[in-house]
Amino acid sequence: MPAAPPRRPSNGGRSARTPTGRDLAALLDTGISALGQQLSQRPLSAPVPIIDESLVPIESLLYRGRAALDRAVALRNELRGASRGPSGEELAELYDLLELATTE
């Protein structure tokens, strides 16, 4: 059985114009708004209770001691392999890591 011929677009054979600029922004706004309404009426999953909302001190997230020294060495190696000089942010991170390496 031969394959069916391809269907012609309903706009007279021309392909649809891709929206740009304001038309694209309006299309996206409409789609996002509709999605938000659908999700508020029928969420994708059941709500999950958050068991622990306690804050974590920022200091607990910093490198310390040997871990800080290891990260400083890794950063140094990255900087050595770079084809440019270190940025101010990279140097600041390296200096901070060296200071944190002295703490436990």
The first five atom37 places (N, CA, C, CB, O) and aatype in JSON, in Angstrom:
{
  "aatype": [12, 14, 0, 0, 14, 14, 1, 1, 14, 15, 2, 7, 7, 1, 15, 0, 1, 16, 14, 16, 7, 1, 3, 10, 0, 0, 10, 10, 3, 16, 7, 9, 15, 0, 10, 7, 5, 5, 10, 15, 5, 1, 14, 10, 15, 0, 14, 19, 14, 9, 9, 3, 6, 15, 10, 19, 14, 9, 6, 15, 10, 10, 18, 1, 7, 1, 0, 0, 10, 3, 1, 0, 19, 0, 10, 1, 2, 6, 10, 1, 7, 0, 15, 1, 7, 14, 15, 7, 6, 6, 10, 0, 6, 10, 18, 3, 10, 10, 6, 10, 0, 16, 16, 6],
  "atom_mask": [
    [1, 1, 1, 1, 1],
    [1, 1, 1, 1, 1],
    [1, 1, 1, 1, 1],
    [1, 1, 1, 1, 1],
    [1, 1, 1, 1, 1],
    [1, 1, 1, 1, 1],
    [1, 1, 1, 1, 1],
    [1, 1, 1, 1, 1],
    [1, 1, 1, 1, 1],
    [1, 1, 1, 1, 1],
    [1, 1, 1, 1, 1],
    [1, 1, 1, 0, 1],
    [1, 1, 1, 0, 1],
    [1, 1, 1, 1, 1],
    [1, 1, 1, 1, 1],
    [1, 1, 1, 1, 1],
    [1, 1, 1, 1, 1],
    [1, 1, 1, 1, 1],
    [1, 1, 1, 1, 1],
    [1, 1, 1, 1, 1],
    [1, 1, 1, 0, 1],
    [1, 1, 1, 1, 1],
    [1, 1, 1, 1, 1],
    [1, 1, 1, 1, 1],
    [1, 1, 1, 1, 1],
    [1, 1, 1, 1, 1],
    [1, 1, 1, 1, 1],
    [1, 1, 1, 1, 1],
    [1, 1, 1, 1, 1],
    [1, 1, 1, 1, 1],
    [1, 1, 1, 0, 1],
    [1, 1, 1, 1, 1],
    [1, 1, 1, 1, 1],
    [1, 1, 1, 1, 1],
    [1, 1, 1, 1, 1],
    [1, 1, 1, 0, 1],
    [1, 1, 1, 1, 1],
    [1, 1, 1, 1, 1],
    [1, 1, 1, 1, 1],
    [1, 1, 1, 1, 1],
    [1, 1, 1, 1, 1],
    [1, 1, 1, 1, 1],
    [1, 1, 1, 1, 1],
    [1, 1, 1, 1, 1],
    [1, 1, 1, 1, 1],
    [1, 1, 1, 1, 1],
    [1, 1, 1, 1, 1],
    [1, 1, 1, 1, 1],
    [1, 1, 1, 1, 1],
    [1, 1, 1, 1, 1],
    [1, 1, 1, 1, 1],
    [1, 1, 1, 1, 1],
    [1, 1, 1, 1, 1],
    [1, 1, 1, 1, 1],
    [1, 1, 1, 1, 1],
    [1, 1, 1, 1, 1],
    [1, 1, 1, 1, 1],
    [1, 1, 1, 1, 1],
    [1, 1, 1, 1, 1],
    [1, 1, 1, 1, 1],
    [1, 1, 1, 1, 1],
    [1, 1, 1, 1, 1],
    [1, 1, 1, 1, 1],
    [1, 1, 1, 1, 1],
    [1, 1, 1, 0, 1],
    [1, 1, 1, 1, 1],
    [1, 1, 1, 1, 1],
    [1, 1, 1, 1, 1],
    [1, 1, 1, 1, 1],
    [1, 1, 1, 1, 1],
    [1, 1, 1, 1, 1],
    [1, 1, 1, 1, 1],
    [1, 1, 1, 1, 1],
    [1, 1, 1, 1, 1],
    [1, 1, 1, 1, 1],
    [1, 1, 1, 1, 1],
    [1, 1, 1, 1, 1],
    [1, 1, 1, 1, 1],
    [1, 1, 1, 1, 1],
    [1, 1, 1, 1, 1],
    [1, 1, 1, 0, 1],
    [1, 1, 1, 1, 1],
    [1, 1, 1, 1, 1],
    [1, 1, 1, 1, 1],
    [1, 1, 1, 0, 1],
    [1, 1, 1, 1, 1],
    [1, 1, 1, 1, 1],
    [1, 1, 1, 0, 1],
    [1, 1, 1, 1, 1],
    [1, 1, 1, 1, 1],
    [1, 1, 1, 1, 1],
    [1, 1, 1, 1, 1],
    [1, 1, 1, 1, 1],
    [1, 1, 1, 1, 1],
    [1, 1, 1, 1, 1],
    [1, 1, 1, 1, 1],
    [1, 1, 1, 1, 1],
    [1, 1, 1, 1, 1],
    [1, 1, 1, 1, 1],
    [1, 1, 1, 1, 1],
    [1, 1, 1, 1, 1],
    [1, 1, 1, 1, 1],
    [1, 1, 1, 1, 1],
    [1, 1, 1, 1, 1]
  ],
  "atom_positions": [
    [[0.85, -1.17, 0.0], [0.0, 0.0, 0.0], [0.9, 1.23, 0.0], [-0.97, 0.0, 1.23], [1.78, 1.34, 0.86]],
    [[0.71, 2.16, -0.93], [1.57, 3.34, -1.0], [1.29, 4.29, 0.17], [1.37, 4.08, -2.33], [0.19, 4.35, 0.71]],
    [[2.35, 5.02, 0.52], [2.23, 5.99, 1.61], [1.34, 7.14, 1.19], [3.61, 6.52, 2.04], [1.29, 7.51, 0.02]],
    [[0.63, 7.69, 2.15], [-0.25, 8.82, 1.88], [0.6, 10.04, 1.56], [-1.19, 9.11, 3.08], [1.67, 10.23, 2.15]],
    [[0.14, 10.88, 0.63], [0.92, 12.08, 0.31], [0.95, 13.02, 1.51], [0.33, 12.81, -0.92], [0.02, 13.03, 2.32]],
    [[2.01, 13.82, 1.63], [2.08, 14.75, 2.77], [0.94, 15.75, 2.72], [3.43, 15.5, 2.77], [0.47, 16.13, 1.65]],
    [[0.49, 16.16, 3.89], [-0.6, 17.12, 3.99], [-0.07, 18.52, 3.73], [-1.29, 17.05, 5.38], [1.05, 18.86, 4.1]],
    [[-0.88, 19.3, 3.08], [-0.51, 20.69, 2.81], [-0.95, 21.56, 3.98], [-1.14, 21.19, 1.48], [-2.0, 21.33, 4.57]],
    [[-0.14, 22.56, 4.31], [-0.56, 23.49, 5.37], [-1.87, 24.17, 4.98], [0.54, 24.54, 5.65], [-2.12, 24.4, 3.8]],
    [[-2.68, 24.49, 5.96], [-3.99, 25.09, 5.7], [-3.89, 26.57, 5.33], [-4.87, 24.93, 6.9], [-4.92, 27.18, 5.04]],
    [[-2.71, 27.14, 5.34], [-2.57, 28.57, 5.03], [-2.12, 28.79, 3.59], [-1.56, 29.23, 6.0], [-1.35, 29.71, 3.31]],
    [[-2.59, 27.97, 2.67], [-2.31, 28.17, 1.26], [-0.94, 27.68, 0.83], [0.0, 0.0, 0.0], [-0.42, 28.16, -0.18]],
    [[-0.34, 26.78, 1.55], [0.95, 26.23, 1.14], [2.15, 26.95, 1.72], [0.0, 0.0, 0.0], [3.28, 26.5, 1.56]],
    [[1.93, 28.06, 2.38], [3.04, 28.78, 3.0], [3.25, 28.29, 4.42], [2.78, 30.31, 2.99], [2.29, 27.91, 5.1]],
    [[4.49, 28.29, 4.85], [4.75, 27.89, 6.24], [4.36, 29.03, 7.17], [6.24, 27.5, 6.44], [4.39, 30.2, 6.79]],
    [[3.99, 28.68, 8.39], [3.59, 29.69, 9.37], [4.78, 30.58, 9.74], [3.0, 29.02, 10.64], [5.91, 30.11, 9.82]],
    [[4.5, 31.84, 9.94], [5.54, 32.78, 10.32], [5.89, 32.57, 11.79], [5.1, 34.25, 10.06], [5.01, 32.5, 12.64]],
    [[7.17, 32.47, 12.07], [7.63, 32.33, 13.45], [7.49, 33.67, 14.16], [9.1, 31.83, 13.49], [8.0, 34.68, 13.68]],
    [[6.8, 33.68, 15.3], [6.62, 34.95, 16.0], [7.95, 35.47, 16.55], [5.61, 34.8, 17.14], [8.8, 34.69, 17.0]],
    [[8.12, 36.76, 16.51], [9.31, 37.41, 17.05], [8.88, 38.66, 17.8], [10.34, 37.76, 15.92], [7.73, 39.09, 17.7]],
    [[9.8, 39.23, 18.53], [9.56, 40.49, 19.21], [8.35, 40.45, 20.12], [0.0, 0.0, 0.0], [8.2, 39.55, 20.94]],
    [[7.48, 41.45, 19.96], [6.29, 41.56, 20.82], [5.34, 40.38, 20.63], [5.55, 42.87, 20.52], [4.71, 39.92, 21.59]],
    [[5.23, 39.89, 19.39], [4.36, 38.74, 19.15], [4.85, 37.52, 19.92], [4.29, 38.42, 17.64], [4.05, 36.78, 20.49]],
    [[6.16, 37.31, 19.93], [6.73, 36.18, 20.66], [6.52, 36.36, 22.16], [8.23, 36.03, 20.34], [6.15, 35.41, 22.86]],
    [[6.75, 37.57, 22.66], [6.55, 37.83, 24.09], [5.1, 37.58, 24.49], [6.96, 39.28, 24.44], [4.83, 36.99, 25.54]],
    [[4.16, 38.01, 23.66], [2.74, 37.81, 23.96], [2.4, 36.32, 23.93], [1.86, 38.57, 22.94], [1.64, 35.84, 24.78]],
    [[2.95, 35.59, 22.96], [2.7, 34.15, 22.88], [3.24, 33.43, 24.11], [3.33, 33.57, 21.61], [2.57, 32.56, 24.67]],
    [[4.44, 33.79, 24.53], [5.03, 33.17, 25.72], [4.22, 33.51, 26.97], [6.48, 33.63, 25.89], [3.97, 32.64, 27.8]],
    [[3.83, 34.77, 27.11], [3.01, 35.18, 28.26], [1.71, 34.38, 28.32], [2.71, 36.68, 28.2], [1.31, 33.92, 29.39]],
    [[1.06, 34.22, 27.18], [-0.19, 33.47, 27.13], [0.03, 32.02, 27.53], [-0.8, 33.54, 25.72], [-0.73, 31.46, 28.32]],
    [[1.08, 31.41, 27.0], [1.37, 30.01, 27.31], [1.73, 29.8, 28.77], [0.0, 0.0, 0.0], [1.25, 28.85, 29.4]],
    [[2.55, 30.68, 29.31], [2.96, 30.55, 30.72], [1.77, 30.8, 31.64], [4.1, 31.54, 31.04], [1.61, 30.11, 32.65]],
    [[0.95, 31.77, 31.3], [-0.24, 32.06, 32.12], [-1.19, 30.86, 32.13], [-0.97, 33.31, 31.59], [-1.7, 30.48, 33.18]],
    [[-1.41, 30.27, 30.96], [-2.3, 29.11, 30.88], [-1.72, 27.93, 31.66], [-2.54, 28.7, 29.42], [-2.46, 27.22, 32.34]],
    [[-0.43, 27.73, 31.56], [0.21, 26.65, 32.3], [0.07, 26.87, 33.81], [1.71, 26.53, 31.91], [-0.22, 25.93, 34.55]],
    [[0.28, 28.11, 34.25], [0.13, 28.43, 35.67], [-1.27, 28.15, 36.17], [0.0, 0.0, 0.0], [-1.45, 27.63, 37.27]],
    [[-2.28, 28.5, 35.37], [-3.67, 28.24, 35.76], [-3.94, 26.74, 35.85], [-4.64, 28.9, 34.76], [-4.59, 26.28, 36.78]],
    [[-3.43, 25.99, 34.87], [-3.64, 24.54, 34.88], [-2.96, 23.9, 36.08], [-3.11, 23.92, 33.58], [-3.53, 23.03, 36.73]],
    [[-1.74, 24.33, 36.38], [-1.01, 23.74, 37.51], [-1.64, 24.1, 38.85], [0.44, 24.2, 37.49], [-1.6, 23.29, 39.78]],
    [[-2.23, 25.29, 38.96], [-2.88, 25.65, 40.22], [-4.15, 24.82, 40.43], [-3.21, 27.16, 40.25], [-4.53, 24.56, 41.57]],
    [[-4.79, 24.42, 39.34], [-6.0, 23.61, 39.45], [-5.68, 22.12, 39.58], [-6.89, 23.83, 38.24], [-6.37, 21.39, 40.29]],
    [[-4.63, 21.68, 38.9], [-4.27, 20.27, 38.92], [-2.74, 20.15, 38.92], [-4.88, 19.51, 37.7], [-2.13, 20.03, 37.86]],
    [[-2.11, 20.17, 40.11], [-0.64, 20.09, 40.2], [-0.13, 18.76, 39.65], [-0.19, 20.26, 41.65], [-0.85, 17.77, 39.59]],
    [[1.14, 18.76, 39.24], [1.76, 17.55, 38.71], [1.99, 16.5, 39.79], [3.07, 17.89, 38.04], [2.03, 15.31, 39.49]],
    [[2.14, 16.93, 41.04], [2.35, 15.98, 42.13], [1.7, 16.53, 43.4], [3.87, 15.72, 42.36], [1.35, 17.71, 43.49]],
    [[1.55, 15.65, 44.36], [0.98, 16.07, 45.65], [2.0, 16.92, 46.4], [0.57, 14.83, 46.5], [3.2, 16.7, 46.27]],
    [[1.54, 17.89, 47.18], [2.47, 18.71, 47.96], [3.27, 17.85, 48.94], [1.71, 19.81, 48.73], [2.75, 16.89, 49.51]],
    [[4.51, 18.19, 49.1], [5.39, 17.47, 50.03], [5.71, 18.4, 51.19], [6.7, 16.98, 49.32], [6.19, 19.51, 50.97]],
    [[5.44, 17.97, 52.41], [5.75, 18.84, 53.56], [7.26, 19.0, 53.72], [5.13, 18.26, 54.85], [8.03, 18.06, 53.53]],
    [[7.66, 20.2, 54.07], [9.07, 20.48, 54.34], [9.3, 20.19, 55.81], [9.47, 21.96, 53.97], [8.72, 20.83, 56.68]],
    [[10.15, 19.23, 56.07], [10.34, 18.76, 57.44], [11.2, 19.72, 58.25], [10.98, 17.38, 57.43], [10.85, 20.06, 59.38]],
    [[12.31, 20.16, 57.69], [13.24, 20.99, 58.45], [13.52, 22.28, 57.69], [14.56, 20.23, 58.72], [14.09, 22.25, 56.6]],
    [[13.12, 23.39, 58.25], [13.35, 24.68, 57.62], [14.42, 25.48, 58.35], [12.06, 25.47, 57.56], [14.52, 26.69, 58.17]],
    [[15.22, 24.82, 59.17], [16.21, 25.55, 59.95], [17.28, 26.14, 59.04], [16.85, 24.63, 61.0], [17.66, 25.55, 58.02]],
    [[17.75, 27.29, 59.42], [18.8, 27.96, 58.67], [20.15, 27.36, 59.01], [18.79, 29.48, 58.95], [20.38, 26.9, 60.13]],
    [[21.03, 27.37, 58.04], [22.38, 26.85, 58.23], [23.33, 28.04, 58.26], [22.77, 25.83, 57.1], [23.28, 28.88, 57.37]],
    [[24.19, 28.12, 59.26], [25.16, 29.23, 59.28], [26.07, 29.16, 58.06], [26.0, 29.19, 60.58], [26.56, 28.08, 57.7]],
    [[26.31, 30.3, 57.42], [27.12, 30.35, 56.21], [28.52, 29.79, 56.46], [27.22, 31.78, 55.7], [29.13, 29.21, 55.56]],
    [[29.02, 29.96, 57.66], [30.37, 29.47, 57.98], [30.48, 27.96, 57.82], [30.74, 29.87, 59.4], [31.55, 27.44, 57.52]],
    [[29.35, 27.26, 58.03], [29.39, 25.79, 57.91], [29.54, 25.34, 56.46], [28.13, 25.18, 58.52], [29.83, 24.17, 56.2]],
    [[29.33, 26.26, 55.51], [29.43, 25.92, 54.1], [30.8, 26.23, 53.51], [28.37, 26.65, 53.32], [31.07, 25.91, 52.35]],
    [[31.67, 26.84, 54.29], [32.99, 27.24, 53.79], [33.98, 26.1, 53.92], [33.5, 28.46, 54.55], [33.87, 25.24, 54.79]],
    [[34.96, 26.12, 53.02], [36.09, 25.2, 53.17], [36.83, 25.57, 54.44], [37.04, 25.24, 51.93], [36.84, 26.73, 54.85]],
    [[37.46, 24.58, 55.08], [38.27, 24.82, 56.27], [39.45, 23.87, 56.25], [37.45, 24.66, 57.58], [39.38, 22.79, 55.67]],
    [[40.52, 24.28, 56.9], [41.68, 23.41, 57.08], [42.17, 22.79, 55.79], [0.0, 0.0, 0.0], [42.38, 23.48, 54.79]],
    [[42.36, 21.48, 55.83], [42.94, 20.76, 54.68], [42.07, 20.88, 53.43], [43.12, 19.28, 55.04], [42.6, 20.96, 52.32]],
    [[40.75, 20.9, 53.59], [39.86, 21.03, 52.43], [40.08, 22.38, 51.73], [38.38, 20.9, 52.87], [40.07, 22.45, 50.51]],
    [[40.28, 23.44, 52.52], [40.55, 24.76, 51.94], [41.88, 24.76, 51.21], [40.54, 25.85, 53.03], [42.01, 25.34, 50.13]],
    [[42.87, 24.11, 51.79], [44.19, 24.03, 51.15], [44.09, 23.23, 49.85], [45.22, 23.39, 52.11], [44.68, 23.62, 48.84]],
    [[43.37, 22.12, 49.87], [43.19, 21.32, 48.65], [42.5, 22.12, 47.55], [42.38, 20.05, 48.96], [42.89, 22.04, 46.39]],
    [[41.48, 22.89, 47.92], [40.78, 23.72, 46.93], [41.7, 24.82, 46.4], [39.51, 24.35, 47.54], [41.66, 25.14, 45.22]],
    [[42.54, 25.39, 47.26], [43.49, 26.42, 46.83], [44.47, 25.84, 45.82], [44.25, 27.01, 48.04], [44.8, 26.49, 44.83]],
    [[44.95, 24.63, 46.07], [45.88, 23.98, 45.14], [45.18, 23.71, 43.81], [46.43, 22.65, 45.74], [45.76, 23.94, 42.74]],
    [[43.94, 23.24, 43.85], [43.19, 22.99, 42.63], [42.98, 24.28, 41.84], [41.83, 22.34, 42.95], [43.11, 24.3, 40.62]],
    [[42.65, 25.36, 42.54], [42.47, 26.65, 41.89], [43.78, 27.14, 41.28], [41.93, 27.69, 42.89], [43.8, 27.65, 40.17]],
    [[44.87, 26.97, 42.02], [46.18, 27.34, 41.49], [46.46, 26.6, 40.19], [47.29, 27.05, 42.53], [46.94, 27.2, 39.23]],
    [[46.18, 25.31, 40.16], [46.43, 24.51, 38.96], [45.57, 24.98, 37.79], [46.16, 23.04, 39.24], [46.03, 25.0, 36.65]],
    [[44.32, 25.36, 38.07], [43.45, 25.91, 37.02], [44.03, 27.2, 36.48], [42.02, 26.15, 37.57], [44.05, 27.43, 35.27]],
    [[44.51, 28.05, 37.37], [45.05, 29.34, 36.96], [46.33, 29.17, 36.15], [45.32, 30.23, 38.17], [46.58, 29.91, 35.2]],
    [[47.14, 28.19, 36.52], [48.37, 27.92, 35.77], [48.06, 27.46, 34.35], [49.22, 26.87, 36.49], [48.78, 27.8, 33.42]],
    [[47.0, 26.7, 34.19], [46.64, 26.18, 32.88], [45.88, 27.17, 32.01], [0.0, 0.0, 0.0], [45.67, 26.92, 30.82]],
    [[45.48, 28.28, 32.58], [44.7, 29.27, 31.82], [45.61, 30.05, 30.88], [43.97, 30.24, 32.77], [46.8, 30.23, 31.14]],
    [[45.03, 30.5, 29.77], [45.81, 31.26, 28.79], [45.8, 32.76, 29.09], [45.26, 31.02, 27.39], [46.27, 33.56, 28.28]],
    [[45.27, 33.13, 30.23], [45.2, 34.54, 30.63], [45.61, 34.64, 32.09], [43.76, 35.13, 30.42], [45.74, 33.63, 32.78]],
    [[45.8, 35.83, 32.54], [46.12, 36.05, 33.94], [44.89, 35.86, 34.81], [0.0, 0.0, 0.0], [43.77, 35.9, 34.3]],
    [[45.07, 35.66, 36.11], [43.93, 35.46, 37.0], [43.1, 36.74, 37.14], [44.41, 35.0, 38.38], [43.62, 37.85, 37.11]],
    [[41.8, 36.55, 37.28], [40.91, 37.7, 37.5], [40.99, 38.11, 38.97], [39.44, 37.36, 37.09], [41.52, 37.37, 39.8]],
    [[40.47, 39.27, 39.27], [40.43, 39.72, 40.65], [39.61, 38.79, 41.53], [0.0, 0.0, 0.0], [39.96, 38.56, 42.68]],
    [[38.52, 38.26, 40.98], [37.68, 37.33, 41.74], [38.43, 36.03, 42.04], [36.39, 37.01, 40.97], [38.32, 35.49, 43.14]],
    [[39.19, 35.55, 41.07], [39.95, 34.32, 41.29], [41.03, 34.52, 42.35], [40.59, 33.85, 39.98], [41.24, 33.65, 43.2]],
    [[41.7, 35.66, 42.29], [42.71, 35.94, 43.31], [42.08, 36.09, 44.69], [43.5, 37.22, 42.95], [42.62, 35.61, 45.68]],
    [[40.92, 36.75, 44.75], [40.23, 36.92, 46.03], [39.85, 35.56, 46.61], [38.97, 37.8, 45.87], [39.98, 35.33, 47.81]],
    [[39.38, 34.64, 45.74], [39.03, 33.3, 46.21], [40.27, 32.59, 46.74], [38.38, 32.47, 45.08], [40.23, 31.94, 47.78]],
    [[41.37, 32.7, 46.01], [42.61, 32.05, 46.44], [43.07, 32.59, 47.79], [43.72, 32.26, 45.39], [43.45, 31.82, 48.67]],
    [[43.02, 33.91, 47.97], [43.43, 34.52, 49.24], [42.5, 34.07, 50.38], [43.43, 36.06, 49.14], [42.96, 33.77, 51.48]],
    [[41.2, 34.03, 50.1], [40.24, 33.57, 51.12], [40.51, 32.12, 51.51], [38.8, 33.72, 50.62], [40.46, 31.77, 52.69]],
    [[40.8, 31.28, 50.52], [41.08, 29.87, 50.79], [42.32, 29.71, 51.65], [41.24, 29.09, 49.49], [42.36, 28.86, 52.54]],
    [[43.34, 30.51, 51.37], [44.56, 30.42, 52.18], [44.28, 30.81, 53.62], [45.66, 31.33, 51.59], [44.81, 30.19, 54.55]],
    [[43.45, 31.82, 53.82], [43.09, 32.21, 55.19], [42.26, 31.12, 55.86], [42.31, 33.54, 55.18], [42.48, 30.81, 57.03]],
    [[41.32, 30.53, 55.12], [40.48, 29.47, 55.69], [41.28, 28.21, 55.98], [39.34, 29.15, 54.74], [40.89, 27.42, 56.84]],
    [[42.38, 28.01, 55.28], [43.21, 26.83, 55.51], [43.84, 26.85, 56.89], [44.3, 26.72, 54.44], [44.24, 25.81, 57.42]],
    [[43.94, 28.03, 57.49], [44.55, 28.14, 58.82], [43.54, 27.89, 59.94], [45.17, 29.51, 59.01], [43.91, 27.87, 61.11]],
    [[42.26, 27.7, 59.58], [41.22, 27.45, 60.59], [40.75, 26.01, 60.52], [40.02, 28.42, 60.4], [40.86, 25.36, 59.48]],
    [[40.25, 25.53, 61.6], [39.71, 24.15, 61.65], [38.25, 24.16, 61.94], [40.44, 23.3, 62.7], [37.62, 23.11, 62.01]]
  ]
}
